[in-house]
Amino acid sequence: MSIWGKIIGGAAGFALGGPLGGLLGGLAGHAVDRLSGPGEEGADGTRQIAFTIGVIVLGAKMAKADGVVTRDEIQAFREVFSVPQDEMENVGRVFNLARRDASGFEPYARQIARLFQANRQPLEDLLHGLFHIAKADNVVHPAELEFLKSVAEIFGFSEADFARIRTYHMPPDAQDPYIILDIPHDASDDDVKRAYRRQVRENHPDKAIAEGLPQEFIDVANEKVAAINEAYESIARQRGLT
């Protein structure tokens, strides 16, 4: 059974609970696939469902943050998740319901934050996915940026953390490699090397695999590690490091 079929099932909503589970429960009448019971997937499966539905809900609400949901933003969501064609209608139901939901995004973000409080790396990956949707129309609207900042704050990220995450999504010529490595410009060569190794370790795709996250977020981790490598290589060239 695909993750998409599990998400749409009403039992998944009961297992998940909270605002995310409530939203899924509202779709139970449209379910095309159901879990046999709330405990079938276990804690890891529930968190995977929570993470995936969280991206759909927050993506839908952020796409509406600037007052209009563009075709580019919808397409960007489809790029963040490679939704199978036969599940597109089901996922679209969740996206559209979240977009129409009058309640704010905060309860959903808080529930996701609680589920991943022991490891915030999936939360950072989720923010990267939201940034991808935000910049789909070639501009991150101020209202979208405020949305992203608010989500980051609920997730427990500092202003410095948010600046680092945002830097990944700037044009290459505007990226600061020191911000990506999370170090000051006057850091010693040894500190640069240590920061590089730490960032690779913390963002390694194996961590996403261990969390049971969808393949798309393993791909996000690979992209982040590539950006970290480029940042280190840029600094190494400037400093003549070997």
C-alpha positions, -999 to +999 in steps of 0.1 A: +000+000+000+015+034-010+020+062+016-007+081-003-033+054+001-025+053+038-028+091+042-063+091+027-076+063+049-098+074+078-080+051+103-048+070+096-065+101+109-076+083+141-040+070+147-025+105+141-049+125+162-048+163+166-055+188+139-038+167+112-058+136+121-090+157+122-083+169+087-077+134+075-108+122+093-129+146+072-117+129+041-127+094+053-158+093+031-135+097+000-110+070+012-098+047-015-075+028+008-076+022+046-054+010+073-067-021+091-063-003+125-048+026+142-017+007+153-008-010+121+019+014+111+034+019+146+051+051+158+074+054+128+046+050+103+024+075+121+052+100+120+058+094+083+021+100+077+022+131+099+052+145+081+037+139+046+003+154+055+021+182+072+039+191+040+006+191+021-013+212+047+015+237+053+023+239+016-014+246+008-016+273+034+017+289+025+007+289-012-023+310-002-002+333+021+002+359-006-035+359-014-034+337-045-025+301-053-007+300-086-004+271-110+034+273-105+030+268-068+007+238-073+033+224-097+061+230-072+042+210-046+040+181-071+078+184-076+084+183-038+064+151-038+064+128-068+027+119-065+017+089-085-008+098-112-034+073-097-031+091-063-032+127-077-069+131-071-067+119-035-037+141-027-055+170-044-085+165-020-062+170+010-045+200-006-077+217-015-093+210+019-063+225+037-064+255+014-101+261+021-097+255+059-104+287+077-082+278+107-046+290+108-015+269+101-001+272+137-019+241+152-006+219+124+029+232+127+029+227+165+017+191+161+045+184+136+070+200+159+060+178+188+062+147+168+098+155+157+110+172+189+137+146+194+152+152+160+146+185+142+163+175+110+130+164+094+116+198+104+144+216+085+138+194+055+101+203+056+111+240+056+132+234+025+102+219+008+081+249+017+108+273+004+107+253-029+070+260-032+073+296-022+099+305-049+080+286-076+068+318-092+103+332-091+097+354-061+092+348-024+064+372-015+069+391+018+038+373+032+052+339+023+085+348+040+067+358+071+048+325+070+081+306+067+096+326+096+066+318+118+067+281+110+105+280+117+099+297+150+072+272+160+096+244+150+122+259+174+147+273+149+165+305+158+169+336+135+204+324+126+190+289+118+164+305+095+190+326+078+210+295+071+180+276+057+170+306+036+205+309+021+202+275+004+174+290-017+191+322-029+207+324-063+242+309-063+259+343-066+240+355-035+248+326-013+272+330+016+291+298+021+299+308+057+262+310+065+256+276+049+283+261+072+269+281+101+303+298+110+315+334+112+337+348+084+367+350+107+365+313+117+398+295+118+407+269+092+402+241+117+368+255+126+358+256+089+368+219+086+349+209+117+318+228+107+319+212+073+321+177+088+293+185+112+270+198+086+276+168+063+269+145+093+238+163+104+223+165+069+233+131+056+206+113+037+209+083+060+192+103+087+162+109+065+162+071+057+163+063+094+133+086+101+114+067+074+108+099+054+095+097+018+121+094-010+116+130-020+131+142+013+160+118+009+166+137-023+163+170-004+191+158+019+213+149-011+208+184-025+217+199+009+249+179+012+258+190-024+253+226-014+274+221+018+302+205-003+301+235-027+302+259+002+332+242+017+350+241-017+343+278-022+359+287+012+388+262+006+396+279-027+395+313-010+418+302+018+440+278-001+430+249+021+440+214+011 
